[in-house]
Amino acid sequence: DGQGRTVDFRNVILILTSNLGSQFLVDPELSWEQKEEAVNTMVRQAFKPEFVNRLDDIVIFSPLSMEDLGQIVELYVDRLETRLAERRLGLAVTPSARAWLAERGYDPIYGARPLRRLMQHEIDDRLATALLAGTVRDGDTVLVELADNGEELSVTSS
């Protein structure tokens, strides 16, 4: 680095992610080979040759499907359940709330990031506010369900 320190990367795998060219991946008119070529062209345009030349491989993934997002929601709920159990809190997320999260968080171009932000905003932030306000206490069960209007989630405790 600029301070003269060196780092040994012999046993390191670096994984970099990007949404470069994702608009091509969702184009039904293109074959997979055309999609790969378009993405690789964008990578070469976006990054300097010195950087691209240092990459051992570029792996292009298919866009996430709604089923994939449903599985991501399940993983998220499972992890949140584990975190809440450490505080002696239960968690119940209704199937309609899970489906709403997957549907609202679906963006084939941007992958799972919009879903992650949505879950953080709709569940984590509300839960944190309730914990700070004292409306959720140890031993409570947090219920996440779709509100009657079908446009938002309701986070309550009992």
N, C-alpha and C positions, 0 to 999 in steps of 0.2 A: 504494500500500500504506500501511500504518500509519506508514511513515517518510517519506512524501511523494514517493516515487519513482513515476514513471509508466512504463508499458510500452506499446509500440506493437504491437497485435495485428492490424494490417491484413493482413498476409501470413502469418497463422498459422492452421492448422487444428488444433483441439483435438479429440481423440477420447477420450471417456469411455466406459467399459464398465461394465455392471452385469448381474447375474443376476435383477434384479427381474422378477417375473412369469414366470420360466422354467417354473414348474409348469404354467402355462396352455399354453405352447408344446408340451409333450409330451402334452397331453390330446387323444386321438384323436377325442373327441366334438365338439370345437369346430372351426368353420370358421376359415380364416385371418383373416377379418375379425373374428370374435369374439375370437380370440387377440390380435390387434393392439389391439382396444379394451380388453381386460382388462389388457394390459401397460401401455398408456397411462394407464389409470385408476390402476394401482399407482404409476406414475411421479409422477402428480399428487398422490397421497396421501403418497408418501415424501419428496418435495422441495418446498421452498417455491415459491410461484408466481413469485416474483422470479427464482429460478434457472431454472425451466422456461421462463419467458418469454424468457430470454436464449439459449436453445438454438435454433439455426437449423433443425435437423432431428433427428428421432429415428429411427434405423434399427433395425428388428427383424430379427434373423437367425433362420433355422431352426436347430433343434438339430443338433448334430453327429451324423453317422451313424458306424457302425463303420468304414465305408470311409474316412471323413474322418480318424478317429483312426489308422487304418493309415497314411495319408499323412503325418500328423503324426509318427508314429514314424519313418517313413523320413527325413523332414527332420531330425529330431533326431539320428538315427544318422549321416546325412551330415555334419552340423555337428560332431558329436563326432569323427568320423573326421578331419575337417580339423584340428581342434584337436590331436588326438593325433599327427597327421603332423608337426606343428611340433616335437614332442618325439621324433620318429623312432619312433613307436609305431604298430603296425597295429591294426585293429579288425575283428573278425568277430562279427556278431550273427546267430544262427541264425533261420530263419523261424519256428520254434516260439517262440523268445523274443520276437520281434517281435509275433506274434499274442497271446502271453500279456500283453505290455505293453498292447496296444490293448484287449484284453478286460478286464483288471483296471483300466485307467484310464478305462473308459467310464462316464460319468455324464451322461445327456442334460440334466439340470437344471443342473449346474455347468460344463458345457462341457469345455474342454481342461485346465483347471487341475489337476484330480485326476491326469490323465495326466502332466502336467509334474512334479508332486510325486513321483509314483511313479517316473518315469524318473530323477529326481535322486536319490531314495533308493536305488533298486535298482542303478543303474549309476554315476552320478557319485560318490556318497559312498563306495561300495565301491572304486572305482578310485582315488579320492584317498587312501583309507586304505592301499591296496596300494602306491601310489607313495611315500607317506611311510614305510611300513615297509620299502621296498626290495625287495618281492617282484615288482614290475614295474619293469623297467629299460629304458633306451634300446635300441631294436632289437627289443623283444619285440612279440608280437602278443597283444592282449587278446581272449579268447573269452568271449562272453556267450551262455549257452545255458540252456534250461529244465532244471532239476534233475530227477533221476529220479523224484522224488515228484510232479512236475508242479505243485507249489505255490509254488515260488520259483525265482529265477534263480541261476545259478552264474556267477561272474566269475573267470576264471583267465587265466594268461598262459603263453606258451611262447616 
